[in-house]
Amino acid sequence: MSAADLSRRRFLAAGGVALLAGWASGLPTVRAALAQARRGAASPSPLPFEFFTAKEGAELAAITAHIWPADDFPGALETGIPHFIDGVFAGGGDRSFADVNFVIYDAPIGADPSDEGFAPLVRDGLASLDRRSAELFPGAGRWAGLDAERQRRVLGTLETTPFFLLLRRLTMVGVLADPMYGGNTDKGGWRAIGFEDRFLWQPPFGAYDR
């Protein structure tokens, strides 16, 4: 999987992520997590994670940076997405991201939450990163210590797994959520996809109104 394969446009094309972000950002647990994302983005020093360990949080942050990298617009790290995802799990809102709730918005991830929600899925996925790295790059060390290109190659072996697809879904919701709830800092996510947030439109709306 190349850098181009991990571009924003590819992820956005995979589903109606702008719509799903608008819907999900109205959920109470998601609103609380978005507020946490804003605090994380604004903090001059890294905030501790509430749900994930420091190691898990660092790996989570690196994955989200690959999913939504910074360029002319803020990336996942600059918009506090790692802390948004941490807040979703800390508040027990991860069950809301099951396929049944996203059927008209996003491609299925192919997994349902267990009695513990999606936490086992994500933790097992994070733990698999070092194993995959050892298989692809023997002797190179942990996934977090690899260069960006090697990290992407490891993620390429996981991109169709429920683990990766769930993190993609969570990242997109945080990036494209309504800024009034705390995410989508400075509307950077909307601007990156060319979304014009004009919620009041005047006729004529099309040829049929003329």
Steps between C-alpha positions, in 0.01 A plus 500: 500500500658826386457849640256567218293201603473652847388839369204680648308480176509121497364478853232756430393316186448181696180626660282796589729606779384862509146376557599247763703765684201730512279225635747360753603838639152533648552202732570608862809280543639622168440864595697446820782335307508788250538744788793289621649516150487878510674506836766264367558712192525822703724367776863624486616163637364153418199400706495154660265242356205398714425159351804386304848452642774741398642242256158428351426871476825571317428222249143620461624852432742376233226302324262796491781717361533256210123498444467880505845657454569869527561694180342835416241417766536369856550127534367255756765593756440873463125454550530277808363185339699257720338656807162496328528123449628456856202700626255287303632185668534661844134604483379162375386647171690257278193276468329783311749445216365153417403428140129494586517875573702585190328289238396797282811707565808281474627169364475222763800423716388139536498470878260560787591618849545233765380528859798732550418709195765541232785528752628141452496546122707819515741376765562175313554699180752730666683202648523343154699794360831383645439142385425616146807721506720207603360291216558768236818655637689248718724670749362848431337532841155617603250647257506838675873527430476434126522778246175625348524292182555176690219586739269544200607166359409330827165680508446381143475144632223613735299747291210259433477375860224608739769653722624742235157573356367589846788742561438652158132549589583659834762725343264623231226580749742703711647682201168587335271551799313824551747745660235611747559170682877539520641312203598615152728777629459823303281301259821354358337167420217665310738726311719203405212332319357821355189497718333842517313533828217716373193372676267767361439487127292733286301403191541432217654169605518363145360517149163378623459821706553736209 
